[in-house]
Amino acid sequence: MSILFSSLRIRSVTFRNRLWVSPMCMYSAAEGVVQEWHHTHLAQFASGGAGLIVAEATAVLPEGRISPRDAGLWSDEQRDAWAPIVQAIHDRGAAAGIQLAHAGRKASTWWPWADERGSVPADSGGWTTSAPSAVAFEGFAAPVALDLAGIDEIVTAFASAARRALDAGFDVLEIHGAHGYLLHEFLSPLSNLRDDDYGGPLENRARLLLRVLDAVRDAAGPDVPVFVRISATDHAEGGFTPEEAAVVGGWAADHGGDLIDVSSGGLVAHQRIAVSPGYQVPLAETVRQGGRIPVSAVGLITAAAQAEQVLADGAADAIFAGREWLRDPHFGLRAAHELGAEVAWPPQYERAHWR
């Protein structure tokens, strides 16, 4: 019996398997409103056998977008555009999640295929960014340090976006606390130089993340799973560490988080990452603490047997993949075949079943 293709229940949601689609930015929204591209992009993974599809980092405020082309959930128009996409995922048998985000000092940047790099100037549609401290990401414009009223506004915005996501039909809410974006910026001493209740010791640096988690959990109620994505290391001297990540993961669980989605890096341009297949799996295992906290693993997990082994070893409870789904939107069907697992195929595709 394949572990990867066994079901997993978290609160009221039963996922048909443990091979999930990571949130991946498409930089294809218009004023935060998702388009037909997003519908086709996300629905195809449900046809391809994914158990859960988490939609891309979706900004809770306009100034929280990574780029002017990012998706948002600060308006009802944006909520209504997400609803048919969620329905399409459900119609194909998968669960739908969304990653709620604020990009902090890494906001207002050019999309990957733009001719320019770095921060978008105001006359090209950019804006002033905010962060825990007025410390720029290398090569980007300097942010302004958030005051306490600004912090409160962000907590409120996450809660409002969570309610809109639920109204659109999403089954899972994920809080983005990774990859150098705002909540990660608060967690790391490399970007958080504050001397108030939000800076200094880890308990203070984690305060905003936990406040956001409390607000999202309150909006979600008792039945909806809430995940938290973290970067378990900054891959830079003096930064956030795996040991601190394990502590924060425990706190998140105590505050109603159901699963820690473990990634790494993204905070500083001078990070040094030794990339290899499954290179982030040991970080997930550290945060999991022997099963105390459910976690997902991600990072160059590209083969069915590899994903199965991660779960068999007890390093994680589920697998997120990103680029492999882009290469093969039917990765789930292929992985099930390779592991000998019987899964339901869309009847339209049955003629292609390997038998």
N, C-alpha and C positions, 0 to 999 in steps of 0.2 A: 504494500500500500504506500503510495507516494505521500510524503508529508507535504510537499509543495502543493499538491492538488487535494489536500484535505481541507475541509471547511474550517473557518475560524469565526467564533462569535464574540463580539465586543458590544456590551450593552444590548441594545435591541436589534443590532445589525448582524446578520450572518453573511460572511463573505464566502463565495463559492470555492475560492482557493486562496493561496497565499502568495501568488505571483501578481504583483501590482505595478501600476504605471506611475512613475514619479511625476510631480508637477514640472512642466517644461515651458518656459516662456516662449511665446510665438511672436511677440512684438507686432501684432496684427490687429489690434483693437483701434476703434475710432472714438476719441473722447471717453475712453474707458469702456466702451460698449463692444462686446464680442461680436464677431461676424460669422459669415457662412464658413470661413476657413476653420474656425474653432469647432463648429458642429461636425464637419467631416473628420477633422483631425482626431477628436476625442471619441466619437462614436465608433470609429474603425477598430479601436483597441478592445471595445466590448465585443464586437464581432469576432475578434481574434483571441478571445479566451481570457482576458484579464479578469481578476476577481474584484479589483478596486481601481478606479481611474481618478487620480487627483488632478484637478485642473490647475493651471499655472498660478504662480504668485499673483494675487489679485489685490490691488491696493485698496486700503480702507479709507484713504484720503487722496485727493488729486496730487498733492505734493509727495505722496508716498510711492508714486510710480517709479520704477527703474528708468523707464524712458517714456516719452510722450505717447508711445504706441502701446503701452501696457493696459491690461484689463483692470477694471475697477468694480467696486461694489459700494460706492457711496451714494448711489441714486437708485430710484425705483426703475428707471429706464434700463439701467445695467442689470438689475435683478431680473426684469422681464426678458431680457435677451438671453440670460443663462437658462431660463426654464425649459425651452424646447431641447436644449443640448442635454440637460439632465434627463429629460424624458427619453431621449434617444438612447442614452446609456442604459437606462432601466429596461427599455424595450428589448435590449440585447442581453439582459441577464446579469449585468455587472452593477456594482455599487458605485456611486458618484461622490467624490469628495472635492473640496476646494481649499486651496492654501491662501489664508488671509495674511497680508503682508504690509509692511511699511519699509521702504528702502533706505531711509535715513540719509546718511552722507553719500550713499551710492545711488541716490535718485537723480533725476534730470540728466541722464546720460544718453548718448546716441545708441541706437539699436545696432546689432552686430554687423549688418551689411550696409550701414550708412557710410558715406564717404568720409565723414569726420569721426574723431575719437574724443573721449573725455566728456566733459560736461557740456550740455546744450545751453547756449547763451539765451538770455531773456528774449532777444529779438528774433530767435528761431524757435520760440515756444518753450524755453526752459524756465526754471524757477530757482529761488534760493532754497537750499536744502537745510535740514536740521539733523542734529545728532546729540549724543550725551554731552560732548565737549566740542569746542570749535577747533577740531583737528581734522584736516582733510585726508581723504583717501589719496594715496599718491597719484598725481596726475589729474585730480579732479578739483573743482572749485571748493573753497573752504565753506563748511556749514556754519550755521549759528547754533549755539548751545541752547537746548530746550530749557525753558523755565518750568516751574511746577504747574502752571496753568496749561502749558503746552503738553506736558506729560499727561495731565488729566484728559485733555482733548483726545489724545491718541487712544487711551483706554476706552473712552466712550465710542470712538470711531470703530474700534475692533468689535465691540458689542453690537453696534448698529449693523455692521457688515455681516456679522454672524446671523442676526435675525433675518436679514435679506437673503442670505444663502439658504437658510432653512425654508423661507417662503418660496424660493426657486426650486426646492425639492431635494437639495443635497443631503446625503446620508451621513457624511463625515465632514467635520471641520478640522483643518490643520492650521496651527499657528506657526508662522515662519520666524524662527529664532536662530537662523543659520546664515552662512554665506556672506557675512559682513554687512548684513542689513540691520535695521535699527535695533531690534531686540538683542541681536548678537553684539552690536556695538556697545550696548550697556553691559553685557556679560564680560567683555574682555577688558583687562587693564591696559591694553595697548591703545584702545580708543576711548575708554571711559576714565577721565581724569578728574571727575567730580569729587567734591569734599562734603557733599550733603548726604541725605538718606539714600541716594541712588548711586553712590560711588564709594570706593574703598574696599572693604571686605566683601567676600562673595555674597553674603546674605543681602547686602545693599545692591550690588551689581545685578542680582537676580530679581530684585523687587519689581521692576517694571514687567518683566516676563510673567511673573506670578500674578501680578495685578491684572494683566491682560487675560491670563488663563482663567482667573476667577470670574472676570466679566463675561468671557465667552462661555464658560461652563454655565453661568447663570442664564445666559440667553439660550443655550442649548437645552437646558432642562436635564432630567435624569436619564433619558433614553438615547441621546445622540452621542456617538463617540467623538472625543476631542483628542487629536494628536498634537504633538509638539515636535517640530523639526529643530535640531540643534547641530551646530558644528562642534564636534567633540574635541577638536584641537585647532589652534590657529596655525599650526606648522611654522611657528616663529617663536624665537626666544622671548620669554617674559609674557607670553600670551595665555589664553584660556587653555586648560589642560584636560586630558581625559579623566583625571581624578576629580576635577571640579565638575566636569560634565556628569559624572555618575552621581555626585551630590545633588546637582540641579535636577537631574532626572528623578531622583527620589522625592525632592520637593514638589516637582511637577505632578507626580503620582499622588502625593498627599493633597494637592489642590484640585484633583479631579481630572488630571490628564490620564488618558487610557493607554497611550503608546508613545514611545519616544522614537522618532524617525531620525536615525543617526547618520549624519554626514560629517564633513570637515572642511576647514579652510574658508577662504574668501574674504577674510577681514583686512589683510594687508597685501600689497603688491609684492613685497619681498619674501613672501612665504616660500618654503622649500618643501615640496611634496615628492616623495618617492612613490611613483604610480606603478601599480602592477595589478593583475587580476585579483579582485576581492580585497584591495588594499585597505578599505575602511571597515572590513568585517571585524577585526580585533577591537576597534573602537566601539562597535555595537555590543560586542561581548562584554566589554568593560562596563558600559552603561547598564546593561541588562542585569548585572550582579547575580548571575546564577539563576535567573528566572524571577527575581523579585519585581522587576519592572519589564513589562512587554516592550520589545523594541523591534524595529525593522532595520535591515541592512541594505546598503546601496553602495555602488562604486565598482564599475567594471565587472559586474556579474552578468555574464553574457551567454551562459550555457545552462541547460536544464540540470545536468548532473552536478555542476558547480553549485547552483542554487539549492538543490536538494541536500547537498552535503553541509552547507551552512546551517540549515535547519536541523539536520540529523546531529550535528556537533553541539547543538544547543547554544549557538552564538546569536541566534535571532529567532523571532516568532513569525516573521514574514519577510518577503524580499521585494524591494522596490528596484525597478530598472527604468532607465530612461532611453539612452541612445539605441539600445538593442531593439526597443519597441519602434523607434523611428526607422531603423533598418528593416525590421520585419514586423509589421502591425499584427501579424498572426503568431507572434512569439509564443503566446499561451498555448495555442493548438499544437504547434511544433514541439514545445517542451513536454506537453502531456504525452504525445506520441513517443518521444524519446525515453520517457520514464515508464511507459506502459500503463499510463493512467487513462481510464475511460472517462471522457468528458463529453458534454453535449456540444455538438457542432451546429451552427446555423443550418437549417435544412437546405438553404440555397447553396451551401458549400459542401454538402455531404458527398457529392460525386468526386470530390478531391481528397477525401479521407484516405490516409495511408492504411491499407489493409492487405 
